[in-house]
């Protein structure tokens, strides 16, 4: 080996050492080091104090040796078309007609037993609309009868009693009731003198006041119902009120009706 070759090798070794030292130094960063050398389209990195990052100047490339999470710097924007919005509105409107609860009610001038379903709505579900079918035994008549009731309920407030129980100290509302059968009529038949009765025997308008007690079923033990509510109502109808005003001898038991029921909350 001649002297020129040895001199060339020595120069290459010194140059290699000089190039390696800056890289080793750049790979060790203090925990308070702030790295600002990144491109606008690069990723945003969440780094803890024990993370170690090596970087190269000039091309803004990061080498992550230890980091906890990497979060994309760009957010994907979801564009909803007019078709998507129309489908969403349609589905939302159809969902509104799905019944949210069912009821069983005893008495109340709507039949011996009434069964039906209904809807809760309002900011605090303080409004209810029910549609009930009732069964009225024949008693002294020739045959049993079927009734139908459209009921509107309002509960101003609810109180939490703890351990899954709550109460509505006041429930009120009104409902329309009708009886199916040819012997009942809306308009007075011709066989009676005009104005003989002055009211319909087929449709009754009722008002009521009552209270409720609700038990919220534990989510781990629910099978069908979300909650069960016991309620009672004290009601009267338009015909009974007129009779009470025009006949002083009538007592509250003659024109008031007490009823009981259960509400099963499905949704």
C-alpha positions as CSV (number, residue, x, y, z in Angstrom):
1,X,0.0,0.0,0.0
2,X,1.5,3.3,-1.0
3,X,1.4,6.6,0.9
4,X,-1.3,8.1,-1.4
5,X,-3.8,5.3,-0.6
6,X,-3.2,5.5,3.1
7,X,-3.7,9.3,3.0
8,X,-7.0,8.8,1.1
9,X,-8.3,6.2,3.7
10,X,-7.4,8.5,6.6
11,X,-9.3,11.4,5.0
12,X,-12.4,9.2,4.4
13,X,-12.3,8.0,8.1
14,X,-12.2,11.5,9.5
15,X,-15.0,12.6,7.2
16,X,-17.2,9.7,8.3
17,X,-16.7,10.5,12.0
18,X,-17.6,14.1,11.4
19,X,-20.8,13.1,9.6
20,X,-21.8,10.5,12.3
21,X,-21.4,12.8,15.3
22,X,-24.2,15.4,14.3
23,X,-26.6,12.5,13.7
24,X,-25.9,11.0,17.1
25,X,-26.4,14.4,18.8
26,X,-29.6,15.1,16.9
27,X,-31.2,11.8,18.0
28,X,-31.0,12.8,21.7
29,X,-33.7,15.5,22.4
30,X,-34.5,17.0,25.8
31,X,-38.1,16.7,27.1
32,X,-38.6,20.4,26.6
33,X,-37.3,20.5,23.1
34,X,-39.8,22.0,20.6
35,X,-39.7,20.8,17.1
36,X,-41.0,23.3,14.6
37,X,-39.6,21.9,11.4
38,X,-42.6,20.2,9.7
39,X,-44.5,20.6,6.6
40,X,-48.2,21.8,6.5
41,X,-49.4,18.3,5.4
42,X,-47.5,16.4,8.0
43,X,-49.1,14.6,11.0
44,X,-49.6,16.1,14.4
45,X,-47.9,14.1,17.2
46,X,-48.9,13.8,20.8
47,X,-45.7,13.2,22.8
48,X,-45.2,12.5,26.4
49,X,-42.1,13.4,28.4
50,X,-40.5,9.9,27.9
51,X,-40.8,10.0,24.1
52,X,-37.6,10.0,21.9
53,X,-37.7,11.5,18.4
54,X,-35.0,11.8,15.8
55,X,-35.4,14.3,13.0
56,X,-33.6,15.4,9.9
57,X,-33.4,19.1,8.9
58,X,-34.2,20.1,5.4
59,X,-36.8,17.6,4.4
60,X,-38.9,17.8,7.7
61,X,-39.0,14.0,8.2
62,X,-39.5,12.6,11.7
63,X,-38.3,9.3,13.0
64,X,-40.5,8.2,15.9
65,X,-38.6,5.9,18.2
66,X,-41.2,6.0,21.0
67,X,-44.5,7.9,21.0
68,X,-48.0,7.2,22.4
69,X,-50.3,8.3,19.8
70,X,-50.4,9.9,16.4
71,X,-53.4,12.1,15.4
72,X,-54.0,13.0,11.8
73,X,-53.8,16.8,11.2
74,X,-56.6,16.7,8.7
75,X,-60.3,16.2,9.5
76,X,-62.5,14.4,7.0
77,X,-65.6,16.5,6.3
78,X,-68.8,14.6,5.7
79,X,-71.0,16.1,3.0
80,X,-74.7,15.4,3.2
81,X,-76.6,15.6,0.0
82,X,-80.2,16.8,-0.4
83,X,-81.2,13.1,-0.9
84,X,-79.5,12.2,2.5
85,X,-81.3,14.9,4.3
86,X,-84.7,14.0,2.8
87,X,-84.2,10.3,3.8
88,X,-83.2,11.4,7.3
89,X,-86.4,13.5,7.7
90,X,-88.5,10.7,6.3
91,X,-87.1,8.1,8.8
92,X,-87.5,10.6,11.7
93,X,-91.1,11.2,10.9
94,X,-91.9,7.5,10.6
95,X,-90.2,6.9,13.9
96,X,-92.6,9.3,15.6
97,X,-95.6,7.0,15.0
98,X,-94.0,4.0,16.8
99,X,-95.9,3.6,20.1
100,X,-93.8,4.1,23.2
101,X,-96.0,2.5,25.8
102,X,-99.0,0.3,26.5
103,X,-101.8,0.6,29.1
104,X,-104.3,-1.5,30.9
105,X,-107.1,0.4,32.7
106,X,-109.9,-0.7,34.9
107,X,-113.2,1.3,34.9
108,X,-113.2,5.0,34.1
109,X,-116.5,5.0,32.1
110,X,-114.6,3.5,29.2
111,X,-115.4,-0.2,29.9
112,X,-114.8,-2.7,32.6
113,X,-111.3,-3.2,31.1
114,X,-109.5,-1.2,28.5
115,X,-106.3,-2.0,26.6
116,X,-104.3,0.2,24.3
117,X,-101.2,1.9,23.3
118,X,-99.9,5.5,23.2
119,X,-97.1,8.0,22.6
120,X,-95.0,10.1,24.9
121,X,-93.6,13.4,23.8
122,X,-92.6,16.9,25.0
123,X,-89.3,18.1,26.4
124,X,-89.7,15.9,29.5
125,X,-92.2,13.4,28.1
126,X,-94.9,15.3,30.0
127,X,-97.5,14.7,27.3
128,X,-99.2,11.5,26.4
129,X,-101.8,10.4,23.8
130,X,-103.5,7.1,24.2
131,X,-105.8,5.0,22.0
132,X,-107.7,2.4,24.0
133,X,-110.3,-0.4,23.3
134,X,-112.5,-1.4,26.1
135,X,-114.8,-4.3,26.9
136,X,-118.2,-3.7,28.6
137,X,-120.0,-6.9,29.8
138,X,-123.7,-7.2,28.9
139,X,-124.9,-6.9,32.5
140,X,-128.7,-6.3,32.1
141,X,-128.4,-5.6,28.4
142,X,-128.7,-8.2,25.6
143,X,-125.0,-8.4,24.6
144,X,-121.6,-7.1,25.6
145,X,-120.2,-4.0,24.0
146,X,-116.9,-2.6,22.7
147,X,-115.8,0.9,23.5
148,X,-113.0,3.1,22.0
149,X,-111.3,6.0,23.9
150,X,-109.0,8.7,22.6
151,X,-107.1,10.1,25.6
152,X,-104.8,13.1,26.2
153,X,-102.7,13.2,29.4
154,X,-100.5,15.9,30.9
155,X,-98.1,15.5,33.9
156,X,-96.7,18.9,34.9
157,X,-93.7,17.5,36.9
158,X,-92.1,14.4,38.2
159,X,-90.3,13.8,41.5
160,X,-87.5,11.3,42.0
161,X,-88.0,9.1,45.1
162,X,-84.7,7.1,44.8
163,X,-84.0,3.4,44.3
164,X,-85.6,3.5,40.9
165,X,-88.9,5.0,42.0
166,X,-90.5,8.3,40.9
167,X,-93.9,9.9,41.1
168,X,-96.1,12.3,39.2
169,X,-98.0,14.0,42.0
170,X,-100.5,15.4,39.5
171,X,-101.7,14.0,36.2
172,X,-104.7,15.5,34.4
173,X,-106.3,15.3,31.0
174,X,-109.4,14.7,29.0
175,X,-110.7,11.9,26.8
176,X,-113.4,11.1,24.3
177,X,-115.2,7.8,24.6
178,X,-117.6,6.1,22.2
179,X,-119.6,2.8,22.3
180,X,-120.1,0.6,19.2
181,X,-123.7,-0.4,18.6
182,X,-126.8,0.5,16.7
183,X,-128.7,1.5,19.8
184,X,-126.4,4.4,20.4
185,X,-126.5,7.6,18.3
186,X,-124.7,10.9,17.7
187,X,-127.7,12.8,16.4
188,X,-131.1,12.4,17.9
189,X,-133.3,9.8,16.0
190,X,-136.5,11.0,14.3
191,X,-138.6,8.8,16.7
192,X,-137.9,11.3,19.5
193,X,-139.4,14.8,19.5
194,X,-136.8,17.5,18.5
195,X,-134.7,18.5,21.5
196,X,-136.1,15.7,23.6
197,X,-132.6,14.5,24.8
198,X,-130.3,17.3,23.6
199,X,-127.2,15.2,23.9
200,X,-125.5,12.3,22.2
201,X,-125.7,8.8,23.7
202,X,-122.7,7.6,21.6
203,X,-119.9,10.1,22.5
204,X,-118.9,11.2,26.0
205,X,-116.4,13.9,26.9
206,X,-114.5,13.2,30.1
207,X,-112.0,15.1,32.3
208,X,-109.9,13.6,35.1
209,X,-107.3,14.2,37.8
210,X,-105.0,11.5,39.2
211,X,-101.5,10.5,40.4
212,X,-98.8,8.1,39.3
213,X,-96.0,6.0,40.8
214,X,-93.3,4.7,38.4
215,X,-90.6,2.0,38.9
216,X,-87.6,2.2,36.6
217,X,-86.4,-1.4,35.9
218,X,-82.7,-2.0,36.2
219,X,-81.2,-2.1,32.7
220,X,-79.5,-5.5,33.5
221,X,-82.9,-7.0,34.3
222,X,-85.1,-5.5,31.5
223,X,-86.8,-8.0,29.3
224,X,-89.5,-6.0,27.5
225,X,-90.5,-3.0,29.5
226,X,-88.3,-0.1,30.5
227,X,-90.5,0.9,33.4
228,X,-93.8,0.2,35.0
229,X,-96.3,2.8,36.2
230,X,-99.2,2.4,38.5
231,X,-101.9,5.2,38.3
232,X,-105.3,6.0,39.5
233,X,-107.7,8.6,38.1
234,X,-110.9,10.4,39.4
235,X,-113.0,11.3,36.4
236,X,-116.4,12.6,35.3
237,X,-118.1,13.3,32.0
238,X,-120.2,16.1,30.5
239,X,-123.5,14.4,31.1
240,X,-122.7,13.7,34.8
241,X,-121.5,17.3,35.3
242,X,-124.8,18.7,33.9
243,X,-126.7,16.3,36.2
244,X,-124.7,17.3,39.2
245,X,-125.3,21.0,38.6
246,X,-129.1,20.6,38.0
247,X,-129.7,18.1,40.7
248,X,-128.6,19.1,44.2
249,X,-129.5,15.7,45.7
250,X,-126.7,14.0,43.8
251,X,-123.6,13.0,45.8
252,X,-120.0,12.9,44.4
253,X,-120.2,9.1,44.2
254,X,-123.1,9.6,41.7
255,X,-121.1,11.6,39.2
256,X,-117.4,10.7,39.9
257,X,-115.7,7.5,38.7
258,X,-112.5,6.0,40.2
259,X,-110.3,3.9,37.9
260,X,-106.9,2.2,38.2
261,X,-104.3,1.2,35.6
262,X,-100.8,0.1,34.7
263,X,-98.6,1.6,32.1
264,X,-95.7,-0.3,30.5
265,X,-93.0,1.9,29.0
266,X,-91.4,0.2,26.0
267,X,-89.2,3.0,24.5
